[in-house]
Amino acid sequence: MEKENKASAMSDVLDFLQKKDAIVSRMTVNRDLRELKSRGYLEEEGVGRGAVYFLSKNYQATRFLDIEAYFKIDSDKRQIKKRFNFDVFFVF
């Protein structure tokens, strides 16, 4: 089964936040990633420093979508999937 989102290491998340001028420690990022994983929003592959995280199917199926903002975008410019995601039937 292919993953439709990019896996990121904890260090990637920390680098991203620091580039956005967020003042956050490695410990905080690690704790937040564990919390998001425990809530079912993230999945983890690997262990220790080799671990990477990606959005879970549960998150992708239940995430917030601003319908009004979506339909304000011209239909030719909307980001769409090229094919139906049948995995939504096997989320839970």
Steps between C-alpha positions, in 0.01 A plus 500: 500500500649835402521796735359819354686729736864565569664338800699736721752440774473685829801709396314606182207621709733688736685663207171605341375659821828682560493642146156639587662673801327271748686466827463132577725235647577156363335355810177690431489386137564141608223517762257656251574233238435227758171668597387529138591135449304395811193687369524318168599800287851374422657166424863420565746282311839410640643556845716753677675754279396302193128542574288690250143620536220539249133589516281204583200387298283598798620859479454516126144370530395728787700820455326835489417631155381857450236441234436871438869568436526193278216612272639855478795355306443478126421138412797480262739603780379270779728224619325174431588134513542331165315189614256401772664405829343162582700489826237724660286189541769333715590789730357379826 
